[in-house]
Amino acid sequence: MTRPLRKLYVALFLGVLSLLLLWSLRGVLSYQAPNQFSVLDGNLATNFESHYDKQFPIKQLGTNVWAALDYVLFNEGRPGVVIGQHDWLYSAEEFNPVADGRQHQRDNLALIRGVREQLAQRNVRLLLAIVPAKARLYPEYLGDQRISSQRADLYQRFHREVRNADIAAPDLLASLQAEKSRGQLFLRTDTHWTPLGADLVARQLSETVNRSLALNGEPQAFVTEATQQQPLLGDLTSFLPLAPLFERLLPEPDQLQQYQTRAADQAGGADALFADSDIPVALVGTSYSANPNWNFAGALRQHLQRDLSNHAEDGQGPIVPMLKYLQSDEFADAPPQLLIWEFPERYLPMASDLDDFDPDWIAELKNDSRQQRLATTASRCPPYP
């Protein structure tokens, strides 16, 4: 910013701050305490807060104004979003370093190896789907934004570690990079992939499975049909609080073509049951797998030609849904033949909230992984093909 522009920004800030102060005093002076109240139980503070909020409608104006100034003058949003070029938005989790990230990475890798051992005890094969960061697949829109050194080679390090642990994990980044000319693979204003990106990943995973594993049951035909196209203002726009006053400054919404997959011998319908009662595949993961907008589970059904049970969850990261599934009655009573674990790379150096799990069990998982790693190193086992 030039010096005059900085002075203008400061003047605008002080001016709006003065207006907000005067308006807030009006709300304070007009307050009348209830006839009966107690200072000790907090009801008076709650009552005052409710009155103050009702008398302070300019709060929305202040939020919108400063969001607009940050967006227009500095090309910035609220913490959590990185603004690229041509209305491309990225999650800040793909860029910023994490405190104690190296330790979290070691812990998560130990849990991944421990999960593999738990599955192996039930004769379940694990296929890890490491979802590359959007910024890694579309660096051409980053402009001057830079990824921290902690995350710069995270995808490659993640792959190297799991391959050394003899865990199957195809290179999805290379596959997606090779198909970028076919269409947009990640949404411009959202963290997630498009249905096309999800379908390409599902196809790559299915090819990996078919080369090394004969799934139980007879192949079953699934068909995927386009349903509707609608504008989608992605999740990353929530870090740009410009609406309603400056809504026109927001990036143009993505155009999301939605799809639905069904068994070929069904009449259709979102609630129809799949015909094959023997489900050899389970899917665990994040909102990349749980959200029906991307139809990832449907694309897997179509390419694998098998039904699957989907245990992915929104907003929990990849670790917690997996641990829940391992402790579920479904896994105990009817373990699948194959488990596909969708795991976005950005979560590897991040801590998960494991307070709902027995710490002794978590420690046992990590300890099992260390013992297996020593055994694998001693036997010089080659990486999984």
N, C-alpha and C positions, 0 to 999 in steps of 0.2 A: 504494500500500500504506500502511496505517496503521502508526504507530510500533510498537505491540505485535506486529503481524504481521511486520514487518521483524526484530524481535528474535527471534521464533520461528524465522524462516527461518535467521538466523545461527546460532542454537543448534543447530538440526537439522544444519546444514552442519558445524559443529565436531564434533558428536557422531558423525556418520557418518565424517567425516575421521579421527577418533581410532580408530574401529573398523577402518577400512581400514589405518591405520598399524600397529596391533598385528598384524593379520593378515599384513601384508606382511613384518614382522619375522620372523614364524614361518617364512615361506617362505625368507627369507634365511638364517636360522640353521640350517635343515635341509639346506642345500645341501652336497653333497660333490663336489669336483672330480674329474674322471676321472683315472685313473692316469697317462696320458700326454696332455699337452696343450702347446700353444704359445700364448703370449700374442700373438705377432706375427700369426698368420694369422686371428685372430678366432673360432676354433672354441670357445675357452673362453667368450667372451661369448655365442655362440649357444647353447651348452649350458646356461649359467646362465639365459638368457631362457626356454628351453623348460621348465626345472624350475620357474622362478618362475610361469609361466603355469599350470602344472598345480596348483601349490599355492595358487592365488589364485582360487578359484571365486567369491569374493564380488565380483569385478570386475563380473560381470553384475548383481549386486544393486545395486552403486553406480551403474552406468549407468542402470538402470531407475528407481531412487529419484530421482535428480536430474532425469531426464527427466520424471518424474511431477510433481515439485515445480515445475519450470519451466512445464509444461503447465497445471497446475491453478491455480497462484498467479499466474503472469505471462502466461498464454496465449501461450507461446512454445515453439518447437521448436529443433532444431539449425539452424545457419545453412544457408539454402537453401529454407526454407519460411516462408510467411506464413500465419498462422492467421486465418481470417475467422469469420463467424458461421454458426451452424447446421451445423457440421462441414464447412464449405467450406475447402479448402486451396488455396493459390496458390504458384506458383514465385516465389522471391525475385528471380529474374532479370527478372520483369516490373515490379519496383518499384525496385530499387536502381540508383544511378548506376554507371557503369563508368569506371574511370580511363582517361583519353585517349579517352573514348567518342566525342567529336566527330571526332577523327582517324580512329578505326576506322570510323566511319560514312562518312566521305569515301572511305576506301580501299575499303570494301565496295561503295559505289555505283559507284566507278570499275571494280571488277571486274564488277559486274552489267552495266554498259554495255559493257565489253570482251567479256563472254560473248555479249551480244546481237550484237556485230559479228562474232565468230567464227561464230556460227550463221548470220548473214546471208550470210556468204561461201559457205556450203553451201546457201543457199536454205531455211533452216529458220526457221520463225516461232517466236517466243518468247512464251509467255503466263505472266505472273508471278502466282502465287497467294499474296498476302500474307495470312498467317493472323493475325487479330487476337489480341491477348493475352486470355487468359481473364478477367483482371481488368477489361479494357475492356468485355467483353461482359456480365459479371456483377458490376458494381460494387455491386449492392444487398446483397451479403454481405460487403463489406469491413469494415464497422464503422468503427473509428477508424484503420484502416490508410490510408496515403497513398502515392501513386505519386510518385517523385522528379520534379523539374522536367525532368530530362534525358529522361525517358520519357513525360511527361504528354501530349505531342502527337506522339509518335513515329510512330504509324500515319499520321496526316495528313501529316507531313513526308515519310515514306517514299513515300506515294502521289504527292505533289506532285513529288518528284524524278524518279520513274520516268515519270510522265506527261510531264514536261518533256523527258525523253530519248526520247519516242515509243515507250515500251514498254507493251504492253497489260497492264493490271492492274485487273480489275473490283473494285468496292468490296464486298468480302466482309463487312465489318463491318455495313454497312447491310442487306445481305441476311439475315444471321443475326439481327440485331436485329428485323427484321420478322417472323421466324419463331419467336421464342422461345416464343410461346404454343402451338406444336405439340408441344413436349416439351423435355427437357433436351438442350442442344447441346454442353456440355462436361461432363466427369466431375467429380464433386464432390471426390474425393480424388486425382485424377490431373491431370497437366499437359495431357492431350490431349482432343480432342473425342470425342463419342460417335459411333456409326455414323450417327445421325440428322444430327448436325452435318456429318459428312463427306459425307453424301449431298446435303445442301442446297448445300454448296460445289461439289460435283461438278456439280450441275445448273446452278448459276450460271455456272461455267466453260464448260460445254457450250453454254449459250445464247450466251455471248460468242463462242465459236468459230463457231457456226452463223451468226451475223450477218455474219461477215467472211471466212470461209474454207470452201471446199468440200473436205472431206477426201477423199483418194484412196481408191479401192476402193468396193465395194458396201456399203451399210449392213448391219450384222450384229446380230441380236437377241441380247441377253443378259438373263438372268433372275437376280434376287437372291432368295434363299430364307433364311428364318430357320433357324439351326442349333440353338443351345442358349443358354440364359440361365444365367449363373453370377455369383456374387459376385466383385467385383474390389476388392481393397484396393490403391488406386492407388500410383503411384511416389512421391508426395509423403509418404506415411506412413513411408517409410524415414528421414525426418528426425525421426520421433517414436519413439525407441528405447524403447518402453514394454513390449514383449513380452519374456519371458513373464509377468512378475509383475503388470504392470498393463495387460494386453492389453485388458481391458474398457473402459479409458479411451479407446482408439482410436476415431476416427469410424467409424460404421457403413459397411461396404463399399458401393460402388456396385453396382447390379444391371446387369450388362452383357449385353444381348441381342446375340448375334453373328450375322453374316450371311455368306453365301458367294454369289459371283456366278459364273455359268457361261454358256457359249454355249448358246442355246436349243436347238440341234440336237444337243447332247451328252447322253449318258446321265447325266452328273454325275460327281462325285468331285473331291477336292481336287487330284489330280495330273493331271487331264485336260488335254490340250493344246487351245488355242483353234484353231478351224478356219481362220481367215484367216491365210495365210502372209505377206501383205503388211501389215506393221505400220506405220501412218502416224504414230503418236503415241508419244512417249517421256515418261516421268515421272521427275523427279529431285526429291529433297527429303530430309526428315528422317524421324523415327519417326512423324510424322503420316501419312506415305505408306507407310512400310516395314512398319509393324506391321499384320498381318492382322486384329487385333482390331477395327480401325475400318472396314475394308473400303473404304478410299478409292479404291484402284486399281480395285476391282470396280465401285464406283458410277460412276467415270469411264467405264469400258467400257460400262456400261448406258446412260448418258445420251449419250455420244458415238456409240454404236452402232459402235464400232471397238475392235479389240484395241489394247493398248499394251504396251510394255516398261517395266518398273519398275526404276529404278536408285537408288531412295532407300535410305538407310542409317540405322541406329540410332546415336545417340551421336556423330555426326560434324558436326552442324550442316548448314546448307544449302549452304555454299560448297564444302567439300571434295568431296562427292559429285558436284557439277557439274563441277569441274575434272577429277576422275577420268574422268567420262564423256567429256569433250571429248578426253581423251587415249586413249580406249579404241579397240580395233579395231572394235567395233560401230559407233561413230560414224564412224570413218574409212571403213569399207566400205559401210555402209548408213545414212546419216543419215536421220532421220525428217522428215516434212513439218512436224510441230508438236512443240514441246517445252514441256511444262508444268513450271514450276519452283515447287514449294511452298516458301515461305520465311516462317517465323514472324517477326513483326515484332521480337520481343525480341532476335533475333540481329543486327540491323542495327548497333548500336553496339559489338558484341563482336568481339574479334580471333579469327581462325581459325588453327589450326596448319598452316602451309603449308610445313613443312620438307621434306616429301616431293616438292615440286615444284621445278622449275628456276626460280630467282629471276629469271633473265633473261626467261623466258616470262611470269611474273607481271607483271614490269615492262612487258613488251610489251603485255599485256592492258590494263593501266591506261593506258599511253600511247595505244593505239588508241582507248580510250574518250574521252580528252581531245581527241584530234584530231577524233573524230566529234562531240563536244559543241560544239566551236568551229564545225564545219561546219553543224551543226543550228541554232546560234544565228545564224550569218550568213545562213542561208536563211530564218529565221523560220518554221521548220516547225511547223505546228500540232500539238497533242498528239494522241496516238492516240485514236480514238473509243472 
